[in-house]
Amino acid sequence: MIHSTYYKKKLTYLIIISLLLIPTICKAQSNTPSRLMFEQASELTGKVVQYSQDMKAIKGFYSPFIINEHSEDQTKLDVLNSPEQREKLIGSCYNYLRQLEEFDFASLSIYGKVDYILLKKKIKYDLYDLEKEDGDYLKIAKYLKFSDKIYSLESKRRRGDFLDGKQVAEEMVLIQKALKIDSAAYSKIISIDLPLAQLAQKALTGLIGRLKDFFCFYNTYDPEFTWWVPQPYQALNRSLTNYSNYALTKGRLVSAQRPDSSGIKGVPIGRTELIRQLQAEMIPYTPEELIQLATKEFAWCDAEMLKASREMGFGDDWKKALEKVKNSYVPVGHQPELIIKLYNDALNFIKQRDLITIPSLAEQSWGMVMMSPERQLINPFFTGGKEISVSYPANTMEASDKLMSMRGNNPYFSRATVQHELIPGHNLQYFINNRYKTYRQDFATPFAGEGWSLYWELLLYDKGFAKTPEERVGMLFWRMHRCARILFSLNYHLGNWTPQQCITFLIDRVGHEKANAVGEVRRSFEGGYSPLYQVAYLVGGLQLIALKVELVDKGTMSYKQFHDAVIKENLIPVEIVRATLTNQDLSKNFITSWRFYDLAK
């Protein structure tokens, strides 16, 4: 037995140690919320994750399986929502909007308020898309009346209901007869708006997948089902496939796009929809104001380009200076070497100035692939993220296209694009965004994603990364290109320009190779990008420049503190990043209002 004085001495010792540690503990506790918790989460994180997972659960439960016969891991087919599925998703949106109203917004931290605003914005965006899909579906439902019976079969399969094989076979025969009536009615219409024809095709493709999932669940496992159903299933599947293929032929493109010779077919969305989308992206400017912004920035580029052209001995003929730069391309097979050199140039420049924290693993783990000739038709320049995709000629390309690819990806042009795609651009974004506030990836916007990489182009130019006039020409080319993207994208969607006018503008005003200009315009209008995607580069970059002026230039933060803080907030709208870093007094009914660019100057 240990003597009682031992316990007394031990207790006294513990009390003294505890008293000595109180200041340290208190200090640690005061730092924990901001440095640790809020670096990864907020009071709303759980709700954000729950909403995302609930929507995925509904989407997944009401979607057909793709059976993997060689693994326990199964996936779901991504198909158009069924009417029941869409109804459940819409109901979930309204449910979460009600849940948000139950929060005491005023008591939340700035991080919680930001997540509240972003989640509310996300839900309303999803709701808009779902209700629009529902309204469009109602316009074609009369040609898909037979589908209710397939959805009914699918619902029974989800919980493995025992079915009478003979009755299922008879049901499929009846469904096929109903399908023939609906497809005959569809064949009698002269035409239908292309988006509705595409929706009909998506619905039919989804029905094919849903019916297949139903059939495969029972076939070979249920003897009676296997005896009766295969033949009527195959007949119904053929009819569905034929109808799906035929549905698109009735589509007529109703477009404000004026006819031209480009062969590029898009759908200008018009001023009203542009403004709606700008508001959704938290950009409080009209299309006309953004055109004015791009015109002002273009004028600055013109002046800088003339300075570089004169230094190169070409006077005011900047296109001759550009021509010299284009012809500096490296020999075939040597482009990857150039990528490494340009990457190291940018990395060393940034490290010497201590501009941002770069984890060593981020430097080690990026990849490199060569871009296929097919992809280069849409993306004539580099793309990036987890890896950089390098645009350079392949042996299967036409000789003229090979030369244009080499000229368009010369060392001076690539000086801007390599760091844009790798570090500190998209690759560092990919690395950090997968480690900090990962739940915010559902709030991602190209104005943050592309804006961040473009911001670094602007910042590095201002800090003298382009030392020679040739290097300045290369970086200015891309800056002019970003201005041009705003001008041609918005003018196209306002109905002012045709695709051919956009192509000509890129060739004449920026100095693009023809094939690259065509690829750029095709990517913009046929590549599946949102109408504002090309606008997002320069506008997002200028937002970050404005925020840098507000916080770094005025001495509130160092460059490193600023950049580390911004990138860790993930790909959320820059106006909301600003609200976070400046601890703004936010309203739960937040409306975008930050006029980050002075058009009057």
N, C-alpha and C positions, 0 to 999 in steps of 0.2 A: 504494500500500500504506500502511495506517494504522500509525503507530508503536506498538510494544508497550506504551509507557507509557500510551497511551490506554486500552487494555484493563485495565491495572492500576488506573487511576483509576476507570474505570467499575465494575469489580468491587468496589473498596473502597466506592464510592458505594452500590451495590446492597446490600452487606452492612449498611452503616449504616442505610439505609432499612428493610431487612428487620427489623433489631433494633428499630428504633423502632416498627414496625408490629405486632410480636408481641403486645403487650398488647391492641391493638385487635382483631387477628385472633382471639386466644383468647377475648376477650369476645364477639365476634360469634358464634364457634362455640358458646360456652356458651349463648347466647340462641337460636340457631337451632332446636334441637330443640323447645323449648317454644313459641317465638313463631311459628315458621314451619311446621316439619314437622307438629307435633302440632296445629296450628291447622286443618290440612287432612286429616291422615292419621295412621295408627298402623302398628305392625308387622303388624296383621291386615287392613289395608285391601285389599290384593290378594286375600286369601282371601274377604273379604266380596263384592267385585266379581265374583270368579270364580264363587262360588256363585250369585249373582244371575243372571249371564249364562249359566251352564250350565243353570239351571232354565228360563230364557227360551228358550234354544236348543232344549232338549228339547220344551218346550211348542210352540214355533214349528214345529220340524221335523215333528212328528206332527199338526199342525193343517192344515186345508185352506186353499188360497190364495183370496183375493178378488182377481181379476184387474182391474187398472186398465188399460184399453185406451188411455189417453191419456198415460201416464207410465211411466218405467222403474221407479218406486218401487211395489213391490207390498206388500200387507199380508196378514195371516193372519186367518182367521175365529176368533173366540173361542167355542169350543164345548166341550162336556163332554169330558173326557179319554177317549180310547179305552182299553181294557184294557192294550194294549201301552204306550201313552203313560204311563198311571198307574204301571205297573210300572217304567218307566225313571225317572220322577220320584222314586218311593220309593227306588229303588236309589241315585240321586244323593244323596238325603238321608243315607242310611246311609254312603255313601262319604265325605261331608264330615264327618260326626260322627267317623269314624275318623281323618280328616286332622287334626281339631282335637286329638285325643288325642296326636298326635305333637309338638305344641308344648310347649316348656318354659315353662309358664305363669308360674312364679316369676320368670323372667328378663325378662318383658315389662314395659313401662312401664304406668302406670295407664291410659293411653289404649288400649294394646294389650289389657290385661286387660278393660277395658270392652267393647271390640269382640268379644273372645273370648266373653264372657258373652252379649252381645246376639246374636251370630251363632248360638251354640248354642241360645239361646231361640227364635230365628227358625226354625231348621231343625226343632226339635222341634214347633213350632207348625204348620209346613207338613206335617210327617210325620203329625201327628194328623189334620189335615184330609184328607189323601190316603188314609190308611188307613180313616178313617170313610167316605169316598166309595166306597172299594173294597168295604167291608163292605155298604154300602147297595146298591151295584150288584149284588152277588151275589144280593140278595133279589129283583131284578127280571130277572136275566139269562135266566131260563127263558122270558120273554116276548119276548126279543130274540135268540134263537138264530140267526136268519137273518143278524144283523149281522156275524158273523165273515166271511162271504163278501164283504161290502162293504169291510170293513177289509182283506181280502186284495187286492181290486182296487186299493184306495187305495195300498197298499204298493208295488205294481208301478208305479204311475204316478209315484211320487216320483223314481225314477231313469230314467223314460222307457222302460221295457221295451217292446219291440215286441210287440204283442198281435194275435192272430187275431180280426178283427172279428166273424166269424160265431160263434166260440166265446164271445166276450164277450156277444153278443146272447142266445145260448142260456143262458149263466150268469145273465143278468138275469131271464130268464123263470123259471128255477128259484128265484132269490132271491125273486121275487114270490110264487111258490107257497108258499115257506117262511114268508114274511111273513104270508100269509093264515092259515096254521095258527097262528102265534104270536099274531096279533091276535084270532083266534077264541077262543083260550085265555084271553086277557086279558079279552075281553068277557064271559066266563062268571063271572068273580069278581064278588061283590056290591060290594065296595069295597076300597080299599087306602089306607094312610096317605097323606095329602096330600103330604108331602115325598118319598115314594117315587114317587107319580104325577108329581110335578114332575120328579124325576130321570129317569123314563122319557121324559117329553116332551123334556127336554134332550138325552138320548141320541138320540132320533129326529130332533130338529132338527139335531143334529150330523151324523147319518148323511145327512140331506138335503144339507147343505153339503159333506160329504166326497164323496158320489156326484156332485154337480154339478162339483166340482173335477176329479174323475177324467174325467168325460164331456167337459168343455170342453177338457181338455188334448189329447185325441186328435181330437175332432170338428172337421171341416173341414180338418184337417192330414193325417190318415191316410185315404186314399180308401176302403179296405175298411171301416174302422171307421165312417166317415161313411155308408156304404151300409147297413150292417146294424144299427147300434146305436141311432139316435135314437128309433125307435118303442118298443122295449122299455124304453129309458131313461125316456121320458116316462110310460109306464104305471107303471113302478116308482116314479118320483118322485111320481106322484099317490097311489099306495097309501101311501107313506111319509108324505106330507103328511096324508092322512086319518087315519092311525094316530096321528100326532103330535097332531092336533087332538082326537082321541077320548081319548087317554091321560089327559088331565087330568080328564075327566068322571068317572072312577072314584075320584078322590081324595076322601078323607073327612078333614076336619080333626079330629084327635085332640088336643084342647086342654084344659088345666085351666081355661081361661077360662070363668067362669060367664056364662050368657046375659044380655044386657042390651039396651037400646034404642038404643045408640050407632051400631050398624052397623059398628063397627070390629072387625076380626077379626085377632087376633094369636095367638101361641103362647107362653104363659108357660114359661120354661125350667126353673124350679124351683131350689131352694136348692143342690143339689149342683153343678149346672152353673154357677150364679152364682159359687160359691166357686172352681171351676176357672178360670173366666174372670178373676176378681179376682187369683188367684195368677199367671196368665199376664201380667196387666197390672202385676204387682209392687205390689199393694195388699194388705198383710197384715191385712185387717180382714174380719169376717164381714158379711153383708148386714144383720144385726140391729144390729151396731155402727155401720154407716154410716147406718142409719135414726136411731140415737141421735145421731150427729154432726149430721145434718141438722136434727133436732129442736132441738138446742142452738143451732145457728146461726139457726134460724127465730125462736127466743125472743129472741135479740139483735136481730134485724131488727124484731120486734114492738115492742120497747122504743124503738128509734130512730125507728120510724114514728110512734109516739105522741108523741114529743118534737116531731117536725116538724109533726104534725097540730095540736098545741096552739099552736105558733108561728103557724100559719096561721089560728087562730081557730076551729078545729073541735073543740076538746077531744079526747076520746078516740075520736071517731067518725072514724077514719082513712080510712074509705071515702069520706066526703064530701071529705076532702082529696085523695084519689086521683081522685075525680070531677072536681074543679076542674082538676087537672093534665091529665086526659084531654081535657078540653074546650079545652085551649090549642092544639089542632092548627092548623097553618098552612093557608091556603086551597089548594085544588087547584092544581097547577102550580107551587107554590113549595117543594115538599119538597127538590129538589136544592139550592136556595139555603141551606136550613137545614143540609143535610149539610155544605156548605163552611164555614159558620159554626162548627158544632160541631167539625168537624175542626180548624179553626184554633185554637179555644179549647183543645182538648186538646194540640195540638202546642206552642203557646206556653207552656202550663203546664209541660209536660215539659222544654222547652228552658231555661226560666228556672231550673229546679232541676237542670239538667244530669244527668238521670236515666239517659239511655242515648244511645249514638251513633246518629244517624239520618243515613245517607248522603243527599246531596242528590238523587241519582237516584231513591232510594226515594220521596222527596217528590214528584218530578216525574212518576213513571211509573205511578201507580195509576189505575185506570179506574172508570167509573161506568156502570151500566146500570139500567134500570127492570125490576122483577120482574113477570113475566106473571101475570095473574089465576089461571091454572092452577097455577103454582108457589106462589102465595100460599095456596092451599088446604092445602098441606103446610108451607110456611114463611111464616107470617104476618108475620114480622119480617125485618130485614135479614140478608143473608149476605155473606160476604166472602172474600178471598184475593187473587188477582191484581187483582180489581176488587170494588167494593161493589155489591150488588144491592139496589136501593131498593124497599121495600114501600110502595105508596101506591095509591089506587084507580085503576082504569081504567074507561073508559066502558061496558064490557060487563058490569060487575059489578052485582049487585042493589043497590038504594039502601041497604038495611040493612047489607050487607057493605062498601059504600063507607065508611059512617060508622064502622063498627067498625075498618076498616083505618086510617082517619085518627086515631081516638081511641087506637088501640093503638100508633101510631107518632108520638105527639106529641113536641114538642121536649124535654121533660124525660125521657121514657123514652129517647129517642134519644141523649141526652147520654152515656149509658153504652154504647149499641150502636155508635155511629159509631167511637169510638176502639177498641172491641173488634174491629171488622171491618177497620179501616184501620191507622193507625200510633198506638200501638206494637203493635197486635194482629196479626190474621192477615196483613195486607198486608206488614208488616215481617217477619213470620215467612217468608212466601213469598219475599221479597227476599233475606234473609240465608241461609235454608236452601238456596237455590239457588246459594250462593256459598261455603259452608263445610260441610265434611264431607258433601258431597252423597250419598255412598254410604250414609249412615245413613238415608236416607229410607225404606228397606225396613224399618227398625225403628220407624217412626212409631207413636205411640199418641195417642189423643184426650186422655189425661190430661196430655200435654205440649202438644198442639196447642190444645185448648180451655182447658186449665188455664192456659196463658200469657196468653191474652186475658182470662180471668176474673180472674187475679191482678192485672192492671192496673186492673180495675174496683175491686178491694178496696184496692189501694195508693192510687189516686187519691182514693178516698173518704176514706181515713185521712189524706191530706195536704191535705184541704180543697178538692178540686176542685168539690164541690157546695157552693156558697156560700150559697144561699138555701134556705129550707125546701122550696120547690117542687122545686128541683134535688135535694135530698136524698131527697124522696119518689120522684122518678123513678129515681134510682140504687138506692134501697132496694127498689123494685118488682122490679127485675131480680135483686137479691140474694135476695129472697124466692122469686122464680121458680126460681133455681138450687137452693135448698133443696127446693122443691116437686118439682123434677125427680127428685131422689134419692128422695124419699118415694114419689111415685106410681110411678116406674119399678120400684123394688125391691119395693114392695108388690104391684104387678101380677105381676111375675115369681115372687114367692113364692106367688101364688095368693090373696092376701088381698083385692085390689081388682079390680073390673071396669073396663073403659075408661070407662064412664059415671061411676063413682065418681071416677076420675082427673079427668075433665072438671069435675065438680061441685067437686072440691077446688080446682082452679085458679081457678074462678070465685069461690068463697066465701072461700077462704083467701088468695089472692094478688090477686084483683080483676081477673082477665082478662075481656076481652070474650068472649062465648060462642063466636063464630066462631073467634077466636084460640085459645081453649082447645081446641076440637075439632081445629083444625089441628095444635096442639102434640101432642096425644095421638095423632092419626093418624100424624103424622110419626114419633113414637117407636115405634109398634108395627107400622106398615105401610110405613114409608118406607125400609126397607132398612138402617137403622142397627143397630149391634150393641146388645145389651141393656144394655150398660154405657155407651153413648155419652153419654146424658143425665146419668149419674152423674159422668162425667169432668170436667165443667165445674168445679163447686165443689170436688170432692176434689182435682183437679189444682191448682187455684188455692191451696187451703189448703196443699198440699205445698210450693209455691213460697214462700208466706208463711212457713212454718216454716223453710225454708232461708234466706230473707232474714233472719229473726231470728237464726239461727245464725251467719251470715257478715257481714251488714251491721250489724245492731244491736249486735253485739259487737265491731265495729271491725276485723274482718279485711279487709273489702273496702268500697270506696265503692259507692253505688248504681250508678254508671255501670260500674264494673269488674264488679260482680255481674251486671247485666243483659246487658252485652256478652258475658260469659263463658257465661252460660246459653244465650242464643239461638244462639251459635256451635256449641254441642254438638249442634244439630239436635233433632228431635222425639223424643228418646229418653226412657224413663221417668225421672221426676224423682229417684227414689231413686238411679239410676245417675249422674245429673248431680251429685248430692250426693257420691257416692263419688269422682267425678272431681275436683271442686273442693276436697274435703278430703283427697284422696290417701289414701283408705282402703286398708287391707290386705285385698284381696279374695281369695276362694276361687274356683277354676274351677267348683266345684259350688255357685255362689252361690244362696242362697235368700232371697227377699224377707223383710225383718224390720223395716224402719224404721217405727216407730209415731210418725208425725209429729203426731198430734193427741191431746191428753190428754182422754179422755172423762170423767175424774173431776173436772175443774175445773168 
